[in-house]
Amino acid sequence: MKFIKLFFTLLTGWLALQTTSAVAQPKFDVRGYTDAYGVITILKSGDTTDPYFALQALLLAHDNGLDI
């Protein structure tokens, strides 16, 4: 019986943390890293682009809950 109470207490606490973290999602800000066409550059205000870098950055931002 104690195990069940402990389990549900931990589960409730974990769910509370999940809903709290879902509320305060930061926005993914790429200002300074995009050119006039919207291409994401490797360096801030740079002129070198890499499709893999941009795609990986967007996927990581999405996976970590950022609003992209």
DRENSE-312780 format. One record per residue: residue in one letter; x, z, y of N, C-alpha, C, O in turn. Coordinates in Angstrom, 3 decimals, m for minus. Layout:
[pt A [X Z Y] [X Z Y] [X Z Y] [X Z Y]];
...
! end
This chain:
[pt M [0.822 0.000 m1.188] [0.000 0.000 0.000] [0.874 0.000 1.264] [0.556 m0.682 2.238]];
[pt K [1.970 0.763 1.246] [2.864 0.783 2.399] [3.497 m0.586 2.629] [3.701 m1.007 3.768]];
[pt F [3.801 m1.267 1.535] [4.401 m2.595 1.649] [3.453 m3.564 2.348] [3.876 m4.346 3.199]];
[pt I [2.187 m3.511 1.992] [1.201 m4.407 2.594] [1.056 m4.117 4.081] [0.974 m5.049 4.881]];
[pt K [1.022 m2.841 4.468] [0.931 m2.486 5.886] [2.174 m2.964 6.635] [2.067 m3.512 7.733]];
[pt L [3.337 m2.761 6.051] [4.581 m3.198 6.677] [4.611 m4.716 6.817] [5.023 m5.246 7.849]];
[pt F [4.176 m5.404 5.778] [4.162 m6.862 5.807] [3.263 m7.373 6.933] [3.670 m8.245 7.701]];
[pt F [2.058 m6.844 7.035] [1.133 m7.310 8.065] [1.582 m6.900 9.462] [1.314 m7.613 10.429]];
[pt T [2.256 m5.766 9.580] [2.795 m5.361 10.877] [3.892 m6.322 11.317] [3.917 m6.749 12.472]];
[pt L [4.792 m6.664 10.410] [5.848 m7.614 10.721] [5.286 m9.008 11.007] [5.751 m9.696 11.915]];
[pt L [4.297 m9.414 10.236] [3.677 m10.717 10.442] [2.987 m10.782 11.804] [3.104 m11.786 12.507]];
[pt T [2.287 m9.748 12.173] [1.616 m9.700 13.475] [2.630 m9.739 14.607] [2.423 m10.443 15.595]];
[pt G [3.718 m8.997 14.482] [4.763 m9.012 15.493] [5.409 m10.378 15.621] [5.671 m10.846 16.729]];
[pt W [5.663 m11.013 14.498] [6.267 m12.349 14.517] [5.328 m13.355 15.182] [5.767 m14.180 15.983]];
[pt L [4.047 m13.287 14.854] [3.076 m14.196 15.470] [2.971 m13.965 16.971] [2.826 m14.918 17.736]];
[pt A [3.042 m12.710 17.397] [2.995 m12.407 18.828] [4.198 m13.005 19.544] [4.060 m13.528 20.650]];
[pt L [5.361 m12.935 18.937] [6.554 m13.529 19.539] [6.448 m15.050 19.599] [6.899 m15.663 20.567]];
[pt Q [5.864 m15.655 18.586] [5.719 m17.106 18.567] [4.783 m17.590 19.670] [5.057 m18.599 20.319]];
[pt T [3.690 m16.882 19.882] [2.761 m17.310 20.929] [3.353 m17.055 22.309] [3.080 m17.818 23.236]];
[pt T [4.143 m16.019 22.473] [4.779 m15.746 23.761] [5.801 m16.818 24.092] [5.875 m17.267 25.235]];
[pt S [6.585 m17.232 23.118] [7.601 m18.242 23.376] [6.981 m19.616 23.620] [7.584 m20.449 24.296]];
[pt A [5.801 m19.863 23.087] [5.147 m21.152 23.280] [4.595 m21.294 24.691] [4.371 m22.414 25.148]];
[pt V [4.375 m20.205 25.381] [3.799 m20.259 26.718] [4.829 m20.677 27.751] [4.508 m21.462 28.644]];
[pt A [6.040 m20.188 27.662] [7.052 m20.407 28.693] [8.019 m21.528 28.307] [9.221 m21.298 28.178]];
[pt Q [7.495 m22.732 28.124] [8.336 m23.851 27.743] [8.958 m24.491 28.977] [8.232 m24.925 29.871]];
[pt P [10.280 m24.560 29.047] [10.915 m25.233 30.185] [10.762 m26.754 30.061] [10.604 m27.284 28.961]];
[pt K [10.808 m27.423 31.170] [10.736 m28.891 31.186] [12.136 m29.469 30.992] [13.130 m28.875 31.410]];
[pt F [12.194 m30.615 30.364] [13.459 m31.314 30.133] [13.762 m32.128 31.382] [13.082 m33.115 31.661]];
[pt D [14.763 m31.726 32.125] [15.085 m32.344 33.408] [16.324 m33.217 33.267] [17.415 m32.716 32.992]];
[pt V [16.155 m34.522 33.456] [17.282 m35.448 33.336] [17.662 m36.055 34.686] [18.362 m37.066 34.740]];
[pt R [17.205 m35.440 35.770] [17.598 m35.950 37.085] [19.117 m35.894 37.208] [19.746 m34.896 36.858]];
[pt G [19.680 m36.956 37.699] [21.131 m37.047 37.809] [21.763 m37.686 36.584] [22.917 m38.112 36.624]];
[pt Y [21.002 m37.753 35.492] [21.515 m38.364 34.268] [20.811 m39.681 33.950] [21.010 m40.239 32.871]];
[pt T [19.994 m40.185 34.870] [19.315 m41.452 34.632] [19.697 m42.458 35.712] [20.011 m42.088 36.843]];
[pt D [19.664 m43.719 35.348] [19.926 m44.754 36.345] [18.590 m45.289 36.866] [17.540 m44.730 36.550]];
[pt A [18.615 m46.346 37.645] [17.407 m46.898 38.258] [16.407 m47.401 37.216] [15.210 m47.474 37.496]];
[pt Y [16.879 m47.744 36.034] [16.008 m48.266 34.980] [15.506 m47.165 34.029] [14.722 m47.444 33.123]];
[pt G [15.949 m45.937 34.231] [15.537 m44.837 33.372] [16.449 m44.589 32.191] [16.159 m43.739 31.349]];
[pt V [17.543 m45.316 32.117] [18.510 m45.139 31.027] [19.247 m43.815 31.235] [19.697 m43.519 32.342]];
[pt I [19.366 m43.031 30.182] [20.070 m41.746 30.262] [21.568 m42.001 30.100] [22.000 m42.619 29.127]];
[pt T [22.350 m41.519 31.060] [23.799 m41.710 31.021] [24.476 m40.522 30.334] [23.873 m39.463 30.163]];
[pt I [25.721 m40.713 29.947] [26.463 m39.661 29.250] [26.879 m38.556 30.216] [26.793 m37.375 29.881]];
[pt L [27.320 m38.927 31.392] [27.761 m37.965 32.398] [26.804 m37.983 33.586] [26.167 m38.998 33.867]];
[pt K [26.710 m36.850 34.277] [25.862 m36.793 35.467] [26.390 m37.773 36.506] [27.579 m37.781 36.825]];
[pt S [25.492 m38.596 37.027] [25.809 m39.648 38.002] [26.819 m40.647 37.446] [27.528 m41.308 38.204]];
[pt G [26.881 m40.752 36.141] [27.827 m41.682 35.523] [27.231 m43.060 35.336] [26.050 m43.280 35.604]];
[pt D [28.054 m43.983 34.876] [27.573 m45.332 34.629] [27.722 m45.747 33.164] [27.475 m46.902 32.819]];
[pt T [28.121 m44.818 32.311] [28.280 m45.106 30.889] [27.077 m44.579 30.123] [26.694 m43.417 30.253]];
[pt T [26.493 m45.457 29.325] [25.339 m45.056 28.520] [25.671 m45.188 27.042] [26.556 m45.951 26.655]];
[pt D [24.960 m44.446 26.236] [25.124 m44.493 24.790] [23.750 m44.234 24.184] [23.229 m43.127 24.320]];
[pt P [23.147 m45.212 23.522] [21.791 m45.020 22.990] [21.706 m43.841 22.027] [20.698 m43.133 22.015]];
[pt Y [22.726 m43.618 21.230] [22.704 m42.493 20.288] [22.640 m41.173 21.042] [21.867 m40.290 20.671]];
[pt F [23.432 m41.026 22.085] [23.455 m39.793 22.870] [22.082 m39.511 23.472] [21.591 m38.386 23.387]];
[pt A [21.467 m40.505 24.071] [20.167 m40.318 24.716] [19.104 m39.961 23.695] [18.315 m39.043 23.922]];
[pt L [19.067 m40.662 22.583] [18.079 m40.378 21.553] [18.282 m38.987 20.969] [17.313 m38.260 20.751]];
[pt Q [19.516 m38.614 20.716] [19.816 m37.286 20.171] [19.406 m36.192 21.155] [18.869 m35.164 20.743]];
[pt A [19.649 m36.399 22.440] [19.262 m35.416 23.455] [17.748 m35.239 23.489] [17.256 m34.114 23.580]];
[pt L [17.011 m36.335 23.417] [15.555 m36.249 23.426] [15.021 m35.589 22.160] [14.087 m34.791 22.226]];
[pt L [15.600 m35.911 21.019] [15.154 m35.285 19.766] [15.434 m33.787 19.759] [14.591 m33.000 19.329]];
[pt L [16.613 m33.389 20.233] [16.940 m31.960 20.294] [16.021 m31.226 21.264] [15.584 m30.109 20.984]];
[pt A [15.731 m31.844 22.391] [14.824 m31.224 23.352] [13.436 m31.044 22.733] [12.819 m29.989 22.878]];
[pt H [12.953 m32.072 22.049] [11.639 m31.990 21.401] [11.625 m30.928 20.296] [10.687 m30.137 20.206]];
[pt D [12.649 m30.913 19.473] [12.733 m29.935 18.388] [12.778 m28.496 18.874] [12.338 m27.584 18.174]];
[pt N [13.307 m28.295 20.066] [13.404 m26.949 20.632] [12.250 m26.622 21.557] [12.309 m25.646 22.305]];
[pt G [11.204 m27.429 21.513] [9.974 m27.109 22.212] [9.938 m27.465 23.683] [9.053 m26.998 24.399]];
[pt L [10.868 m28.275 24.159] [10.847 m28.654 25.562] [9.797 m29.749 25.783] [9.588 m30.599 24.918]];
[pt D [9.157 m29.720 26.917] [8.154 m30.699 27.276] [8.842 m31.938 27.812] [9.233 m31.981 28.978]];
[pt I [8.993 m32.953 26.960] [9.724 m34.153 27.375] [8.777 m35.308 27.586] [9.210 m36.405 27.939]];
! end
